[in-house]
Amino acid sequence: ALSLSSHSQGGWSAWFTNVLERPLAWLAQSTGMTAPNLQAALMERLQGAGNAALGRIGALFGNVTSTLAQAAITFFALYFFFQGVVHMQALAVRWIPLPKHRVTELIRVTADTIRANVNGTLVVAVAQGALMGAGFAIVGLPRFWLWSVVGTFSSLMPIVGTALTWVPAVAYLALSGMWVRA
């Protein structure tokens, strides 16, 4: 198999040229354009797509940083919020127009629900990280245990979740020519 980073074989540029040589020749023959013109146009389009992808990745990391900062502020605020929870429960019992036992029951049920959601989220995150690490180990990726931990934390991010970790791994395997493993 061709090593993508081998300096003796030309690296990415030589690999990309070898992969595209036959399709470019066929396309040049079909369209009447010269192969170098087609290659230049393709490289221009790929460069534009790469620049757009880098811009979006930069924005994604900016959003991740913003999300982490907001999470830190939230946890800081929650710490002080929970410091005064007993006083707030007493206020709730006094000010909510329901019987005292009913307000206490509602507070308890709400607290149990919040605890169950947090615990469930953490258990799912650990399970996703462990399964991703096992998958990485099966396909032979190095440092699978590290990526398992990264996957555990990334699974806590809304929308992107563990895809933030496994999509680059699949792309690496595919670009390395390991299609079955990818």
C-alpha positions in Angstrom: 0.0 0.0 0.0 1.1 3.5 -0.8 2.2 5.5 2.3 0.6 8.9 2.1 3.4 10.7 3.9 6.3 9.0 2.4 8.9 11.5 1.1 10.5 9.0 -1.1 7.2 8.4 -3.0 6.3 12.1 -3.2 3.8 12.3 -0.3 0.2 13.6 -0.8 0.9 15.3 -4.0 2.2 12.2 -5.8 -0.5 10.0 -4.3 -3.2 12.4 -5.4 -1.7 12.7 -8.9 -1.5 8.9 -9.3 -5.1 8.5 -8.2 -6.4 11.1 -10.6 -4.2 10.3 -13.6 -6.6 7.9 -15.4 -9.8 9.8 -14.6 -8.2 13.1 -15.8 -7.0 11.5 -19.0 -10.5 10.1 -19.7 -12.1 13.5 -18.9 -9.6 15.3 -21.0 -10.4 13.0 -23.9 -14.1 13.4 -23.4 -14.2 17.1 -23.1 -11.4 18.1 -25.4 -9.6 20.1 -22.7 -6.0 19.4 -21.9 -5.2 17.3 -18.8 -3.1 20.1 -17.2 -6.0 22.6 -17.6 -8.4 20.1 -16.0 -5.9 19.4 -13.2 -5.5 23.1 -12.5 -9.3 23.6 -12.4 -9.7 20.7 -10.1 -6.9 21.9 -7.8 -8.5 25.4 -7.7 -11.9 23.9 -6.8 -10.3 21.6 -4.1 -8.4 24.6 -2.7 -11.6 26.6 -2.5 -13.3 23.6 -0.8 -10.4 23.2 1.6 -10.5 26.9 2.5 -14.2 26.7 3.2 -13.8 23.6 5.3 -11.0 25.3 7.3 -13.2 28.3 7.9 -16.0 26.1 9.2 -13.6 24.1 11.4 -12.3 27.4 12.8 -15.9 28.5 13.5 -16.6 25.1 15.1 -13.7 25.3 17.5 -14.8 28.9 18.3 -18.2 27.5 19.2 -16.7 24.7 21.2 -14.6 27.2 23.2 -17.7 29.4 23.7 -19.7 26.4 24.9 -16.9 25.3 27.3 -16.7 28.9 28.7 -20.5 29.0 29.2 -20.4 25.6 30.9 -17.7 26.8 33.3 -19.8 29.9 34.1 -22.9 27.7 34.6 -21.1 25.3 36.9 -19.7 28.3 38.9 -23.2 29.8 39.2 -24.7 26.5 40.1 -22.2 26.0 42.9 -23.4 29.1 44.6 -27.0 28.4 43.7 -26.8 25.0 45.5 -25.2 26.6 48.5 -28.4 28.4 49.2 -30.8 25.6 48.2 -32.1 24.9 51.7 -33.0 28.5 52.2 -34.7 28.6 48.7 -36.7 25.4 49.6 -38.0 27.1 52.7 -39.0 30.1 50.6 -40.7 27.9 48.1 -42.7 26.1 50.8 -43.8 29.4 52.2 -44.6 31.2 49.0 -46.1 28.5 46.7 -49.8 28.3 47.3 -49.9 24.5 47.8 -49.8 22.4 50.9 -46.4 22.1 52.5 -46.1 18.3 51.8 -47.0 18.8 48.1 -44.3 21.5 47.6 -41.8 19.3 49.3 -42.7 16.3 47.2 -42.4 18.4 44.0 -39.0 19.6 45.0 -37.9 16.1 45.7 -39.2 14.7 42.4 -37.6 17.6 40.5 -34.2 16.9 42.2 -34.5 13.2 41.5 -35.3 13.9 37.9 -32.3 16.2 37.5 -30.0 13.7 39.2 -31.3 10.9 36.9 -30.7 13.0 33.8 -27.1 13.9 34.8 -26.3 10.4 35.8 -27.8 9.0 32.6 -25.9 11.4 30.5 -22.6 10.5 32.2 -23.2 6.8 31.8 -24.1 7.1 28.1 -21.0 9.2 27.6 -18.7 6.6 29.2 -20.4 3.8 27.2 -20.0 5.7 23.9 -16.3 6.4 24.7 -15.7 2.8 25.6 -17.4 1.5 22.5 -15.5 3.9 20.3 -12.2 2.9 22.0 -13.0 -0.7 21.4 -13.8 0.0 17.7 -10.6 2.0 17.3 -8.7 -1.0 18.8 -10.4 -3.4 16.5 -9.4 -1.5 13.4 -5.9 -1.0 14.7 -5.7 2.7 15.3 -2.9 3.7 17.7 -3.6 5.2 21.2 -7.2 3.9 21.1 -7.5 4.4 24.9 -6.7 8.1 24.5 -9.4 8.5 21.7 -11.8 6.6 24.0 -11.4 9.3 26.6 -11.7 12.1 24.0 -14.8 10.4 22.7 -16.3 10.3 26.2 -15.9 14.0 26.5 -17.0 14.8 23.0 -20.1 12.8 23.4 -21.3 15.4 25.9 -21.3 18.1 23.2 -24.7 18.6 21.6 -25.3 17.8 18.0 -21.7 16.8 17.0 -21.0 14.4 19.9 -18.7 11.5 19.2 -18.7 12.3 15.5 -16.1 15.0 16.3 -13.8 12.1 17.1 -14.7 9.2 14.9 -15.2 11.1 11.6 -11.6 12.1 11.4 -10.5 8.6 12.2 -12.7 7.2 9.4 -11.3 9.8 7.0 -7.7 8.9 8.0 -8.4 5.2 7.4 -10.2 5.9 4.1 -7.4 8.2 2.8 -4.8 5.6 3.9 -6.5 3.1 1.6 -8.0 1.0 4.4 -11.5 1.0 3.0 -12.8 -2.1 5.0 -11.4 -0.7 8.3 -12.9 2.7 7.5 
